[in-house]
């Protein structure tokens, strides 16, 4: 049976643009774009995991909206990834690259210009269709 991996992703919104992060070399899905986030640890809620991951990976503090924006799954060769994404707004800090090789702030209509990790595609597609609420 495939390994089950539960992750969370942030749709970080600022001035109508969304933060996109490019995965670095030497990792699964290297050089593909994703919504930043990471694995949910045992006994951790998705929202707590997302706040922790954003602080660890990007050195930022965010306000996370409690509603799940998308809930997607994708079967990779290394396992099945289940990802919940949440809309977030920056409270403090500027994103710092600690694990990603690049970041871009794009309008939802521009998201199709990037090569996304497959599990992130449903979120990108929904954002392109629906857009984001301005803070």
mmCIF file of the C-alpha atoms, coordinates in Angstrom:
data_MODEL
# 
_entry.id   MODEL 
# 
loop_
_atom_site.group_PDB 
_atom_site.id 
_atom_site.type_symbol 
_atom_site.label_atom_id 
_atom_site.label_alt_id 
_atom_site.label_comp_id 
_atom_site.label_asym_id 
_atom_site.label_entity_id 
_atom_site.label_seq_id 
_atom_site.pdbx_PDB_ins_code 
_atom_site.Cartn_x 
_atom_site.Cartn_y 
_atom_site.Cartn_z 
_atom_site.occupancy 
_atom_site.B_iso_or_equiv 
_atom_site.pdbx_formal_charge 
_atom_site.auth_seq_id 
_atom_site.auth_comp_id 
_atom_site.auth_asym_id 
_atom_site.auth_atom_id 
_atom_site.pdbx_PDB_model_num 
ATOM 1   C CA . UNK A 1 1   ? 0.000   0.000  0.000   1.00 0.00 ? 1   UNK A CA 1 
ATOM 2   C CA . UNK A 1 2   ? 1.214   3.494  -0.856  1.00 0.00 ? 2   UNK A CA 1 
ATOM 3   C CA . UNK A 1 3   ? 2.514   5.721  1.893   1.00 0.00 ? 3   UNK A CA 1 
ATOM 4   C CA . UNK A 1 4   ? -0.065  8.332  2.972   1.00 0.00 ? 4   UNK A CA 1 
ATOM 5   C CA . UNK A 1 5   ? 1.368   11.830 3.442   1.00 0.00 ? 5   UNK A CA 1 
ATOM 6   C CA . UNK A 1 6   ? -0.819  14.594 4.926   1.00 0.00 ? 6   UNK A CA 1 
ATOM 7   C CA . UNK A 1 7   ? 0.323   18.117 4.161   1.00 0.00 ? 7   UNK A CA 1 
ATOM 8   C CA . UNK A 1 8   ? -0.935  21.680 4.294   1.00 0.00 ? 8   UNK A CA 1 
ATOM 9   C CA . UNK A 1 9   ? -0.342  24.573 1.922   1.00 0.00 ? 9   UNK A CA 1 
ATOM 10  C CA . UNK A 1 10  ? -0.676  28.327 2.294   1.00 0.00 ? 10  UNK A CA 1 
ATOM 11  C CA . UNK A 1 11  ? -2.383  30.600 -0.166  1.00 0.00 ? 11  UNK A CA 1 
ATOM 12  C CA . UNK A 1 12  ? -0.575  33.657 1.121   1.00 0.00 ? 12  UNK A CA 1 
ATOM 13  C CA . UNK A 1 13  ? -2.280  36.769 -0.222  1.00 0.00 ? 13  UNK A CA 1 
ATOM 14  C CA . UNK A 1 14  ? -0.830  40.273 -0.357  1.00 0.00 ? 14  UNK A CA 1 
ATOM 15  C CA . UNK A 1 15  ? -2.218  43.136 -2.473  1.00 0.00 ? 15  UNK A CA 1 
ATOM 16  C CA . UNK A 1 16  ? -4.249  40.672 -4.529  1.00 0.00 ? 16  UNK A CA 1 
ATOM 17  C CA . UNK A 1 17  ? -1.204  38.532 -5.354  1.00 0.00 ? 17  UNK A CA 1 
ATOM 18  C CA . UNK A 1 18  ? -0.412  35.001 -4.173  1.00 0.00 ? 18  UNK A CA 1 
ATOM 19  C CA . UNK A 1 19  ? 2.975   33.730 -2.967  1.00 0.00 ? 19  UNK A CA 1 
ATOM 20  C CA . UNK A 1 20  ? 4.354   30.897 -5.117  1.00 0.00 ? 20  UNK A CA 1 
ATOM 21  C CA . UNK A 1 21  ? 7.442   28.932 -4.020  1.00 0.00 ? 21  UNK A CA 1 
ATOM 22  C CA . UNK A 1 22  ? 9.830   26.901 -6.206  1.00 0.00 ? 22  UNK A CA 1 
ATOM 23  C CA . UNK A 1 23  ? 11.147  23.647 -4.752  1.00 0.00 ? 23  UNK A CA 1 
ATOM 24  C CA . UNK A 1 24  ? 14.914  23.267 -4.644  1.00 0.00 ? 24  UNK A CA 1 
ATOM 25  C CA . UNK A 1 25  ? 17.132  20.537 -6.102  1.00 0.00 ? 25  UNK A CA 1 
ATOM 26  C CA . UNK A 1 26  ? 17.707  17.161 -4.467  1.00 0.00 ? 26  UNK A CA 1 
ATOM 27  C CA . UNK A 1 27  ? 14.136  16.743 -3.199  1.00 0.00 ? 27  UNK A CA 1 
ATOM 28  C CA . UNK A 1 28  ? 10.989  15.086 -4.486  1.00 0.00 ? 28  UNK A CA 1 
ATOM 29  C CA . UNK A 1 29  ? 9.353   17.315 -7.108  1.00 0.00 ? 29  UNK A CA 1 
ATOM 30  C CA . UNK A 1 30  ? 12.519  19.427 -7.506  1.00 0.00 ? 30  UNK A CA 1 
ATOM 31  C CA . UNK A 1 31  ? 12.092  22.666 -9.478  1.00 0.00 ? 31  UNK A CA 1 
ATOM 32  C CA . UNK A 1 32  ? 8.291   22.531 -9.432  1.00 0.00 ? 32  UNK A CA 1 
ATOM 33  C CA . UNK A 1 33  ? 6.227   25.346 -7.931  1.00 0.00 ? 33  UNK A CA 1 
ATOM 34  C CA . UNK A 1 34  ? 4.060   24.889 -4.860  1.00 0.00 ? 34  UNK A CA 1 
ATOM 35  C CA . UNK A 1 35  ? 2.061   26.688 -2.231  1.00 0.00 ? 35  UNK A CA 1 
ATOM 36  C CA . UNK A 1 36  ? 4.402   26.795 0.791   1.00 0.00 ? 36  UNK A CA 1 
ATOM 37  C CA . UNK A 1 37  ? 3.652   24.548 3.735   1.00 0.00 ? 37  UNK A CA 1 
ATOM 38  C CA . UNK A 1 38  ? 4.568   21.042 4.765   1.00 0.00 ? 38  UNK A CA 1 
ATOM 39  C CA . UNK A 1 39  ? 3.737   17.855 6.608   1.00 0.00 ? 39  UNK A CA 1 
ATOM 40  C CA . UNK A 1 40  ? 1.251   17.684 9.443   1.00 0.00 ? 40  UNK A CA 1 
ATOM 41  C CA . UNK A 1 41  ? 2.959   16.153 12.492  1.00 0.00 ? 41  UNK A CA 1 
ATOM 42  C CA . UNK A 1 42  ? 1.150   13.596 14.691  1.00 0.00 ? 42  UNK A CA 1 
ATOM 43  C CA . UNK A 1 43  ? -1.269  15.253 17.155  1.00 0.00 ? 43  UNK A CA 1 
ATOM 44  C CA . UNK A 1 44  ? -1.076  18.542 15.180  1.00 0.00 ? 44  UNK A CA 1 
ATOM 45  C CA . UNK A 1 45  ? -4.056  20.291 13.587  1.00 0.00 ? 45  UNK A CA 1 
ATOM 46  C CA . UNK A 1 46  ? -3.723  21.371 9.952   1.00 0.00 ? 46  UNK A CA 1 
ATOM 47  C CA . UNK A 1 47  ? -3.816  25.058 10.927  1.00 0.00 ? 47  UNK A CA 1 
ATOM 48  C CA . UNK A 1 48  ? -1.172  24.620 13.646  1.00 0.00 ? 48  UNK A CA 1 
ATOM 49  C CA . UNK A 1 49  ? 1.007   22.701 11.172  1.00 0.00 ? 49  UNK A CA 1 
ATOM 50  C CA . UNK A 1 50  ? 0.683   25.454 8.580   1.00 0.00 ? 50  UNK A CA 1 
ATOM 51  C CA . UNK A 1 51  ? 1.588   28.218 11.045  1.00 0.00 ? 51  UNK A CA 1 
ATOM 52  C CA . UNK A 1 52  ? 4.629   26.201 12.191  1.00 0.00 ? 52  UNK A CA 1 
ATOM 53  C CA . UNK A 1 53  ? 5.783   25.380 8.657   1.00 0.00 ? 53  UNK A CA 1 
ATOM 54  C CA . UNK A 1 54  ? 5.513   28.997 7.472   1.00 0.00 ? 54  UNK A CA 1 
ATOM 55  C CA . UNK A 1 55  ? 7.496   30.192 10.473  1.00 0.00 ? 55  UNK A CA 1 
ATOM 56  C CA . UNK A 1 56  ? 10.176  27.513 9.910   1.00 0.00 ? 56  UNK A CA 1 
ATOM 57  C CA . UNK A 1 57  ? 10.410  27.727 6.107   1.00 0.00 ? 57  UNK A CA 1 
ATOM 58  C CA . UNK A 1 58  ? 9.771   31.414 5.394   1.00 0.00 ? 58  UNK A CA 1 
ATOM 59  C CA . UNK A 1 59  ? 10.278  33.111 8.798   1.00 0.00 ? 59  UNK A CA 1 
ATOM 60  C CA . UNK A 1 60  ? 6.844   34.743 8.664   1.00 0.00 ? 60  UNK A CA 1 
ATOM 61  C CA . UNK A 1 61  ? 3.785   34.943 10.906  1.00 0.00 ? 61  UNK A CA 1 
ATOM 62  C CA . UNK A 1 62  ? 0.392   34.686 9.238   1.00 0.00 ? 62  UNK A CA 1 
ATOM 63  C CA . UNK A 1 63  ? -3.311  34.876 9.986   1.00 0.00 ? 63  UNK A CA 1 
ATOM 64  C CA . UNK A 1 64  ? -4.901  31.682 8.651   1.00 0.00 ? 64  UNK A CA 1 
ATOM 65  C CA . UNK A 1 65  ? -8.554  31.601 7.637   1.00 0.00 ? 65  UNK A CA 1 
ATOM 66  C CA . UNK A 1 66  ? -10.120 28.477 9.200   1.00 0.00 ? 66  UNK A CA 1 
ATOM 67  C CA . UNK A 1 67  ? -12.015 27.285 6.104   1.00 0.00 ? 67  UNK A CA 1 
ATOM 68  C CA . UNK A 1 68  ? -10.260 24.763 3.853   1.00 0.00 ? 68  UNK A CA 1 
ATOM 69  C CA . UNK A 1 69  ? -9.839  26.343 0.392   1.00 0.00 ? 69  UNK A CA 1 
ATOM 70  C CA . UNK A 1 70  ? -9.019  23.081 -1.401  1.00 0.00 ? 70  UNK A CA 1 
ATOM 71  C CA . UNK A 1 71  ? -8.631  19.470 -0.348  1.00 0.00 ? 71  UNK A CA 1 
ATOM 72  C CA . UNK A 1 72  ? -6.679  17.562 -2.991  1.00 0.00 ? 72  UNK A CA 1 
ATOM 73  C CA . UNK A 1 73  ? -4.837  14.263 -3.321  1.00 0.00 ? 73  UNK A CA 1 
ATOM 74  C CA . UNK A 1 74  ? -2.282  13.000 -5.810  1.00 0.00 ? 74  UNK A CA 1 
ATOM 75  C CA . UNK A 1 75  ? -0.649  9.575  -6.196  1.00 0.00 ? 75  UNK A CA 1 
ATOM 76  C CA . UNK A 1 76  ? 3.092   10.068 -6.674  1.00 0.00 ? 76  UNK A CA 1 
ATOM 77  C CA . UNK A 1 77  ? 5.644   7.255  -7.021  1.00 0.00 ? 77  UNK A CA 1 
ATOM 78  C CA . UNK A 1 78  ? 6.776   7.937  -3.410  1.00 0.00 ? 78  UNK A CA 1 
ATOM 79  C CA . UNK A 1 79  ? 3.258   7.904  -1.923  1.00 0.00 ? 79  UNK A CA 1 
ATOM 80  C CA . UNK A 1 80  ? -0.144  9.558  -1.920  1.00 0.00 ? 80  UNK A CA 1 
ATOM 81  C CA . UNK A 1 81  ? -0.103  13.194 -0.854  1.00 0.00 ? 81  UNK A CA 1 
ATOM 82  C CA . UNK A 1 82  ? -3.288  14.629 0.684   1.00 0.00 ? 82  UNK A CA 1 
ATOM 83  C CA . UNK A 1 83  ? -3.121  18.432 0.806   1.00 0.00 ? 83  UNK A CA 1 
ATOM 84  C CA . UNK A 1 84  ? -5.431  20.942 2.427   1.00 0.00 ? 84  UNK A CA 1 
ATOM 85  C CA . UNK A 1 85  ? -4.846  24.587 1.525   1.00 0.00 ? 85  UNK A CA 1 
ATOM 86  C CA . UNK A 1 86  ? -5.886  27.656 3.492   1.00 0.00 ? 86  UNK A CA 1 
ATOM 87  C CA . UNK A 1 87  ? -6.044  31.362 2.661   1.00 0.00 ? 87  UNK A CA 1 
ATOM 88  C CA . UNK A 1 88  ? -3.532  33.307 4.751   1.00 0.00 ? 88  UNK A CA 1 
ATOM 89  C CA . UNK A 1 89  ? -2.560  36.924 5.275   1.00 0.00 ? 89  UNK A CA 1 
ATOM 90  C CA . UNK A 1 90  ? 0.860   38.128 6.374   1.00 0.00 ? 90  UNK A CA 1 
ATOM 91  C CA . UNK A 1 91  ? 1.002   39.483 9.938   1.00 0.00 ? 91  UNK A CA 1 
ATOM 92  C CA . UNK A 1 92  ? 4.749   40.003 10.285  1.00 0.00 ? 92  UNK A CA 1 
ATOM 93  C CA . UNK A 1 93  ? 8.006   39.286 8.516   1.00 0.00 ? 93  UNK A CA 1 
ATOM 94  C CA . UNK A 1 94  ? 9.042   39.149 4.878   1.00 0.00 ? 94  UNK A CA 1 
ATOM 95  C CA . UNK A 1 95  ? 9.365   35.688 3.308   1.00 0.00 ? 95  UNK A CA 1 
ATOM 96  C CA . UNK A 1 96  ? 12.958  34.391 3.533   1.00 0.00 ? 96  UNK A CA 1 
ATOM 97  C CA . UNK A 1 97  ? 14.198  31.519 1.371   1.00 0.00 ? 97  UNK A CA 1 
ATOM 98  C CA . UNK A 1 98  ? 15.342  28.703 3.662   1.00 0.00 ? 98  UNK A CA 1 
ATOM 99  C CA . UNK A 1 99  ? 14.075  25.655 1.725   1.00 0.00 ? 99  UNK A CA 1 
ATOM 100 C CA . UNK A 1 100 ? 12.895  27.046 -1.602  1.00 0.00 ? 100 UNK A CA 1 
ATOM 101 C CA . UNK A 1 101 ? 15.098  28.284 -4.431  1.00 0.00 ? 101 UNK A CA 1 
ATOM 102 C CA . UNK A 1 102 ? 12.757  31.105 -5.494  1.00 0.00 ? 102 UNK A CA 1 
ATOM 103 C CA . UNK A 1 103 ? 9.480   32.797 -4.685  1.00 0.00 ? 103 UNK A CA 1 
ATOM 104 C CA . UNK A 1 104 ? 7.174   34.949 -6.810  1.00 0.00 ? 104 UNK A CA 1 
ATOM 105 C CA . UNK A 1 105 ? 4.106   37.019 -6.011  1.00 0.00 ? 105 UNK A CA 1 
ATOM 106 C CA . UNK A 1 106 ? 1.615   36.499 -8.845  1.00 0.00 ? 106 UNK A CA 1 
ATOM 107 C CA . UNK A 1 107 ? -1.946  37.522 -9.543  1.00 0.00 ? 107 UNK A CA 1 
ATOM 108 C CA . UNK A 1 108 ? -4.289  34.505 -9.683  1.00 0.00 ? 108 UNK A CA 1 
ATOM 109 C CA . UNK A 1 109 ? -4.663  35.003 -13.447 1.00 0.00 ? 109 UNK A CA 1 
ATOM 110 C CA . UNK A 1 110 ? -0.875  34.488 -13.829 1.00 0.00 ? 110 UNK A CA 1 
ATOM 111 C CA . UNK A 1 111 ? -0.638  31.167 -11.963 1.00 0.00 ? 111 UNK A CA 1 
ATOM 112 C CA . UNK A 1 112 ? -0.793  29.144 -15.190 1.00 0.00 ? 112 UNK A CA 1 
ATOM 113 C CA . UNK A 1 113 ? 2.629   30.572 -16.168 1.00 0.00 ? 113 UNK A CA 1 
ATOM 114 C CA . UNK A 1 114 ? 4.349   28.255 -13.646 1.00 0.00 ? 114 UNK A CA 1 
ATOM 115 C CA . UNK A 1 115 ? 4.953   24.492 -13.647 1.00 0.00 ? 115 UNK A CA 1 
ATOM 116 C CA . UNK A 1 116 ? 3.104   23.359 -10.504 1.00 0.00 ? 116 UNK A CA 1 
ATOM 117 C CA . UNK A 1 117 ? 3.511   20.181 -8.462  1.00 0.00 ? 117 UNK A CA 1 
ATOM 118 C CA . UNK A 1 118 ? 0.481   18.006 -9.365  1.00 0.00 ? 118 UNK A CA 1 
ATOM 119 C CA . UNK A 1 119 ? -1.137  18.126 -5.897  1.00 0.00 ? 119 UNK A CA 1 
ATOM 120 C CA . UNK A 1 120 ? -0.980  21.946 -6.035  1.00 0.00 ? 120 UNK A CA 1 
ATOM 121 C CA . UNK A 1 121 ? -2.769  22.179 -9.410  1.00 0.00 ? 121 UNK A CA 1 
ATOM 122 C CA . UNK A 1 122 ? -6.356  22.035 -8.058  1.00 0.00 ? 122 UNK A CA 1 
ATOM 123 C CA . UNK A 1 123 ? -5.581  25.022 -5.809  1.00 0.00 ? 123 UNK A CA 1 
ATOM 124 C CA . UNK A 1 124 ? -3.961  26.983 -8.655  1.00 0.00 ? 124 UNK A CA 1 
ATOM 125 C CA . UNK A 1 125 ? -6.919  26.160 -10.926 1.00 0.00 ? 125 UNK A CA 1 
ATOM 126 C CA . UNK A 1 126 ? -9.476  27.250 -8.306  1.00 0.00 ? 126 UNK A CA 1 
ATOM 127 C CA . UNK A 1 127 ? -7.569  30.494 -7.697  1.00 0.00 ? 127 UNK A CA 1 
ATOM 128 C CA . UNK A 1 128 ? -7.420  31.230 -11.436 1.00 0.00 ? 128 UNK A CA 1 
ATOM 129 C CA . UNK A 1 129 ? -11.179 30.669 -11.674 1.00 0.00 ? 129 UNK A CA 1 
ATOM 130 C CA . UNK A 1 130 ? -12.287 32.310 -8.435  1.00 0.00 ? 130 UNK A CA 1 
ATOM 131 C CA . UNK A 1 131 ? -9.506  34.769 -7.602  1.00 0.00 ? 131 UNK A CA 1 
ATOM 132 C CA . UNK A 1 132 ? -8.723  35.861 -4.045  1.00 0.00 ? 132 UNK A CA 1 
ATOM 133 C CA . UNK A 1 133 ? -10.328 38.324 -1.710  1.00 0.00 ? 133 UNK A CA 1 
ATOM 134 C CA . UNK A 1 134 ? -8.266  41.424 -1.157  1.00 0.00 ? 134 UNK A CA 1 
ATOM 135 C CA . UNK A 1 135 ? -7.325  41.949 2.458   1.00 0.00 ? 135 UNK A CA 1 
# 
